[in-house]
Amino acid sequence: MHWILLTLAILAEVAGTTTMKLSEGFSRLTPSLLLFVFYASSLTFLNFALKGIEMSIAYAIWSGLGTAIVVIIGILIFSEPLTLLKTISIILIIAGVIGLNLGGGRA
């Protein structure tokens, strides 16, 4: 159950970051309001996930995968350029998350 909560936390954080872009600097009401809903949801899910997942593991996965997914959304939806440096950086983020998981954690 804790891993499901962590997954929901990641998805809500990604939705929050995406609506932040769509809010155009808080100039659009609906995305601006959704931004707060998604971030509050994300932190709530993360908080409950921490009851069963080590903090270092949960936060690394939450922030790392969230960042990687946001980069992909930026490229696919907002036509941001995919550069070699971005690609290498995403690979390093994912490698770091995997490394932390292999370093030990409880399910």
RAPEBEL-V831839 format. One record per pair of residues at least 12 apart in sequence whose C-alpha atoms are under 10 Angstrom apart, sorted by the first residue. I is the first residue (numbers start at 0). J is the second residue. If there is no record, write none. Layout:
I&J / I&J
//
This chain:
0&47 / 0&48 / 0&51 / 0&106 / 1&44 / 1&45 / 1&46 / 1&47 / 1&48 / 1&49 / 1&50 / 1&51 / 1&52 / 1&57 / 1&106 / 2&45 / 2&47 / 2&48 / 2&49 / 2&51 / 2&52 / 2&57 / 2&106 / 3&44 / 3&48 / 4&41 / 4&43 / 4&44 / 4&45 / 4&46 / 4&47 / 4&48 / 4&49 / 4&51 / 5&41 / 5&42 / 5&43 / 5&44 / 5&45 / 5&46 / 5&47 / 5&48 / 5&49 / 5&52 / 5&57 / 5&58 / 5&60 / 5&61 / 6&41 / 6&44 / 6&45 / 6&48 / 6&57 / 6&60 / 6&61 / 6&64 / 6&65 / 7&40 / 7&41 / 7&42 / 7&43 / 7&44 / 7&45 / 7&48 / 7&61 / 8&37 / 8&38 / 8&39 / 8&40 / 8&41 / 8&42 / 8&43 / 8&44 / 8&45 / 8&46 / 8&47 / 8&48 / 8&57 / 8&61 / 8&62 / 8&65 / 9&38 / 9&40 / 9&41 / 9&42 / 9&44 / 9&45 / 9&58 / 9&60 / 9&61 / 9&62 / 9&63 / 9&64 / 9&65 / 9&66 / 9&68 / 10&37 / 10&38 / 10&40 / 10&41 / 10&61 / 10&64 / 10&65 / 10&68 / 11&34 / 11&36 / 11&37 / 11&38 / 11&39 / 11&40 / 11&41 / 11&42 / 11&43 / 11&44 / 11&45 / 11&65 / 12&34 / 12&36 / 12&37 / 12&38 / 12&39 / 12&40 / 12&41 / 12&42 / 12&44 / 12&45 / 12&61 / 12&62 / 12&65 / 12&66 / 12&69 / 13&34 / 13&37 / 13&38 / 13&41 / 13&61 / 13&62 / 13&64 / 13&65 / 13&66 / 13&67 / 13&68 / 13&69 / 13&70 / 13&72 / 14&30 / 14&33 / 14&34 / 14&36 / 14&37 / 14&38 / 14&41 / 14&65 / 14&69 / 15&30 / 15&31 / 15&32 / 15&33 / 15&34 / 15&35 / 15&36 / 15&37 / 15&38 / 15&39 / 15&40 / 15&41 / 16&34 / 16&35 / 16&37 / 16&38 / 16&65 / 16&66 / 16&69 / 17&30 / 17&33 / 17&34 / 17&37 / 17&69 / 17&72 / 17&73 / 17&76 / 17&77 / 18&30 / 18&31 / 18&32 / 18&33 / 18&34 / 18&35 / 18&37 / 19&31 / 19&32 / 19&33 / 19&34 / 19&35 / 20&34 / 20&73 / 20&77 / 21&34 / 21&77 / 22&34 / 41&61 / 45&57 / 45&58 / 45&61 / 51&104 / 51&105 / 51&106 / 52&104 / 52&105 / 52&106 / 53&100 / 53&103 / 53&104 / 53&105 / 53&106 / 54&104 / 55&96 / 55&99 / 55&100 / 55&104 / 56&96 / 56&97 / 56&98 / 56&99 / 56&100 / 56&101 / 56&102 / 56&103 / 56&104 / 56&105 / 57&96 / 57&99 / 57&100 / 57&104 / 58&96 / 59&92 / 59&93 / 59&95 / 59&96 / 59&97 / 59&99 / 59&100 / 60&92 / 60&93 / 60&95 / 60&96 / 60&97 / 60&99 / 60&100 / 61&96 / 62&92 / 62&96 / 63&89 / 63&91 / 63&92 / 63&93 / 63&94 / 63&95 / 63&96 / 64&89 / 64&92 / 64&93 / 64&96 / 66&89 / 66&92 / 66&93 / 67&85 / 67&86 / 67&88 / 67&89 / 67&90 / 67&92 / 67&93 / 68&89 / 70&85 / 70&86 / 70&89 / 71&85 / 71&86 / 71&89
//
